[in-house]
Every structure is written in C-alpha cells, then in structure tokens.
Amino acid sequence: MSMDRISFDTGVSSQVQSDVESIASRLESLIAERDQQVSAALSDFQMDGADAEYQQVESRWRNASHEVKNIITLIRQTMAENDQTATSTSTAT
C-alpha cells in the first residue's frame, strides 16, 4: 500500500470498538447502579428543606447522565457508520 494514502484497518477498528464498548458498558452500568442506590435511599429520606435541594441536585445528575448515554449512543452509531463506509469504499475501489 502507498504511504501517501489513508487506509482503514479493520483489525484496529475492531479493537477500538471493543475497548470503547467495554468503557461505555461500564459507564452505563455505573449510572444504572447509582440511580438504583439513590432511588432506594430517597424512598425513606426526608429532611426539612434539604430533600428539596437534593432533588434539584439529582435532577441535574439525571440530565447529565442522559447526556452521557446520548453521547455513548452517538459514538456507537458513528463507529458502525465508519465501518460501513470503509467496507463499501474498499469494495468499490
């Protein structure tokens, strides 16, 4: 292969996707685990004034965790699309 040509290495892509998937799955697992723990803790938590303030903190957390999940979804889609593009391009040339 010519050194002045950009190429797509499916082996490297597979390894990167595996690594990213492992990290993404762990993040999703930690988010779900934390959400369950907070839900259990809040089911019997009440302190004048503090519980309302904590609910605001949790609302910001939920928004941030949803953003993280959306980013993970976008990364997965992008990697899959890159593979499809590389495969279709390499078979066309």
KOLSE-220189 format. One line per 4 residues: number of its first residue (from 1); their letters; for each residue x, y, z of N, C-alpha, C. Coordinates in nm, 2 decimals. Layout:
! KOLSE-220189
NUM	a	X:Y:Z:X:Y:Z:X:Y:Z; ...
This chain:
! KOLSE-220189
1	msmd	0.08:-0.12:0.00:0.00:0.00:0.00:0.09:0.12:0.00; 0.05:0.23:-0.07:0.12:0.35:-0.08:0.12:0.42:0.05; 0.23:0.49:0.09:0.24:0.56:0.22:0.16:0.69:0.22; 0.13:0.74:0.10:0.06:0.87:0.09:-0.10:0.85:0.09
5	risf	-0.14:0.73:0.12:-0.28:0.70:0.11:-0.34:0.67:0.25; -0.45:0.73:0.28:-0.51:0.70:0.41:-0.58:0.56:0.40; -0.56:0.48:0.49:-0.63:0.34:0.49:-0.71:0.32:0.61; -0.79:0.22:0.61:-0.88:0.18:0.72:-0.84:0.04:0.76
9	dtgv	-0.80:0.03:0.88:-0.75:-0.10:0.93:-0.87:-0.16:1.01; -0.93:-0.26:0.96:-1.05:-0.32:1.03:-1.01:-0.39:1.16; -0.89:-0.44:1.17:-0.84:-0.50:1.29:-0.83:-0.40:1.40; -0.77:-0.28:1.37:-0.76:-0.17:1.47:-0.90:-0.12:1.50
13	ssqv	-0.98:-0.11:1.40:-1.12:-0.06:1.43:-1.19:-0.15:1.52; -1.18:-0.28:1.50:-1.25:-0.38:1.59:-1.20:-0.37:1.73; -1.07:-0.35:1.75:-1.01:-0.34:1.88:-1.06:-0.21:1.95; -1.06:-0.10:1.88:-1.10:0.03:1.93:-1.25:0.01:1.97
17	qsdv	-1.33:-0.04:1.88:-1.47:-0.06:1.92:-1.49:-0.15:2.04; -1.41:-0.25:2.05:-1.42:-0.34:2.17:-1.39:-0.26:2.30; -1.28:-0.18:2.29:-1.24:-0.10:2.40:-1.34:0.00:2.44; -1.39:0.07:2.34:-1.50:0.17:2.36:-1.62:0.11:2.42
21	esia	-1.66:0.00:2.36:-1.78:-0.07:2.41:-1.77:-0.12:2.56; -1.65:-0.16:2.59:-1.62:-0.20:2.73:-1.64:-0.08:2.83; -1.58:0.03:2.79:-1.59:0.15:2.87:-1.73:0.20:2.88; -1.80:0.21:2.76:-1.94:0.25:2.75:-2.03:0.17:2.84
25	srle	-2.01:0.04:2.83:-2.10:-0.05:2.91:-2.08:-0.03:3.06; -1.95:-0.01:3.09:-1.92:0.01:3.23:-1.98:0.14:3.28; -1.97:0.25:3.20:-2.04:0.37:3.24:-2.19:0.36:3.25; -2.25:0.29:3.16:-2.40:0.27:3.17:-2.43:0.19:3.29
29	slia	-2.35:0.09:3.32:-2.38:0.01:3.44:-2.36:0.09:3.57; -2.26:0.17:3.58:-2.24:0.26:3.69:-2.35:0.36:3.71; -2.40:0.41:3.60:-2.51:0.51:3.60:-2.64:0.44:3.66; -2.67:0.32:3.60:-2.79:0.25:3.64:-2.78:0.21:3.79
33	erdq	-2.66:0.16:3.83:-2.64:0.12:3.97:-2.66:0.24:4.07; -2.60:0.35:4.03:-2.62:0.47:4.11:-2.76:0.52:4.12; -2.83:0.51:4.01:-2.97:0.55:4.01:-3.05:0.46:4.10; -3.02:0.33:4.10:-3.10:0.24:4.19:-3.06:0.27:4.34
37	qvsa	-2.94:0.30:4.36:-2.90:0.33:4.50:-2.96:0.46:4.55; -2.97:0.56:4.47:-3.03:0.69:4.50:-3.18:0.67:4.52; -3.24:0.60:4.44:-3.38:0.57:4.45:-3.42:0.50:4.58; -3.34:0.41:4.61:-3.36:0.33:4.74:-3.34:0.43:4.86
41	alsd	-3.23:0.51:4.85:-3.20:0.60:4.96:-3.31:0.71:4.98; -3.36:0.76:4.87:-3.46:0.86:4.87:-3.60:0.81:4.91; -3.62:0.68:4.90:-3.75:0.63:4.93:-3.79:0.65:5.08; -3.69:0.66:5.17:-3.72:0.69:5.31:-3.65:0.81:5.36
45	fqmd	-3.61:0.90:5.28:-3.53:1.02:5.32:-3.62:1.14:5.32; -3.61:1.21:5.43:-3.68:1.34:5.44:-3.62:1.42:5.55; -3.58:1.54:5.50:-3.52:1.64:5.60:-3.57:1.77:5.55; -3.63:1.85:5.64:-3.68:1.98:5.61:-3.59:2.06:5.53
49	gada	-3.63:2.10:5.41:-3.55:2.18:5.32:-3.45:2.11:5.24; -3.38:2.02:5.30:-3.26:1.96:5.24:-3.31:1.86:5.13; -3.42:1.79:5.15:-3.47:1.70:5.05:-3.51:1.77:4.92; -3.57:1.89:4.92:-3.60:1.96:4.80:-3.47:2.00:4.73
53	eyqq	-3.37:2.05:4.81:-3.25:2.09:4.75:-3.18:1.97:4.68; -3.18:1.86:4.75:-3.12:1.74:4.70:-3.19:1.69:4.57; -3.32:1.71:4.56:-3.39:1.67:4.44:-3.34:1.75:4.32; -3.31:1.88:4.34:-3.25:1.96:4.24:-3.12:1.91:4.19
57	vesr	-3.04:1.87:4.29:-2.91:1.81:4.26:-2.93:1.68:4.17; -3.02:1.60:4.22:-3.05:1.47:4.14:-3.10:1.50:4.00; -3.18:1.60:3.99:-3.23:1.64:3.86:-3.12:1.68:3.77; -3.02:1.75:3.81:-2.91:1.79:3.73:-2.83:1.66:3.70
61	wrna	-2.81:1.57:3.80:-2.74:1.45:3.77:-2.81:1.36:3.66; -2.94:1.35:3.67:-3.02:1.28:3.57:-3.00:1.34:3.43; -3.00:1.47:3.42:-2.98:1.54:3.30:-2.84:1.50:3.24; -2.74:1.51:3.33:-2.61:1.48:3.28:-2.59:1.34:3.24
65	shev	-2.65:1.25:3.32:-2.64:1.10:3.28:-2.71:1.07:3.15; -2.82:1.14:3.13:-2.89:1.12:3.00:-2.80:1.17:2.88; -2.73:1.28:2.91:-2.64:1.33:2.80:-2.53:1.23:2.78; -2.47:1.17:2.88:-2.37:1.07:2.87:-2.42:0.96:2.79
69	knii	-2.54:0.91:2.82:-2.60:0.80:2.74:-2.62:0.83:2.60; -2.66:0.96:2.57:-2.68:1.00:2.43:-2.54:1.01:2.36; -2.44:1.05:2.43:-2.31:1.05:2.37:-2.26:0.91:2.34; -2.28:0.82:2.43:-2.24:0.68:2.41:-2.32:0.63:2.28
73	tlir	-2.44:0.65:2.27:-2.52:0.61:2.15:-2.46:0.67:2.03; -2.43:0.79:2.03:-2.37:0.86:1.91:-2.24:0.80:1.87; -2.16:0.77:1.97:-2.02:0.71:1.94:-2.04:0.57:1.88; -2.14:0.49:1.93:-2.16:0.36:1.88:-2.21:0.37:1.73
77	qtma	-2.30:0.46:1.71:-2.35:0.48:1.57:-2.24:0.52:1.48; -2.16:0.62:1.52:-2.05:0.67:1.44:-1.95:0.56:1.40; -1.92:0.48:1.50:-1.82:0.37:1.47:-1.88:0.27:1.37; -2.01:0.24:1.39:-2.07:0.15:1.29:-2.08:0.21:1.15
81	endq	-2.11:0.33:1.15:-2.12:0.40:1.02:-1.98:0.41:0.95; -1.88:0.43:1.03:-1.74:0.44:0.98:-1.70:0.30:0.92; -1.74:0.19:0.99:-1.71:0.06:0.93:-1.78:0.04:0.80; -1.91:0.07:0.80:-1.99:0.06:0.68:-1.93:0.13:0.56
85	tats	-1.89:0.26:0.59:-1.83:0.34:0.48:-1.70:0.28:0.44; -1.62:0.24:0.53:-1.49:0.19:0.49:-1.51:0.06:0.41; -1.60:-0.03:0.45:-1.62:-0.15:0.38:-1.68:-0.13:0.24; -1.77:-0.04:0.23:-1.83:-0.01:0.10:-1.73:0.06:0.01
89	tsta	-1.65:0.15:0.06:-1.54:0.22:-0.01:-1.44:0.12:-0.06; -1.39:0.03:0.02:-1.29:-0.06:-0.01:-1.33:-0.16:-0.12; -1.46:-0.20:-0.12:-1.51:-0.29:-0.22:-1.54:-0.22:-0.35; -1.55:-0.09:-0.34:-1.58:-0.01:-0.47:-1.45:0.02:-0.54
93	t	-1.34:0.02:-0.47:-1.21:0.05:-0.54:-1.14:-0.07:-0.58
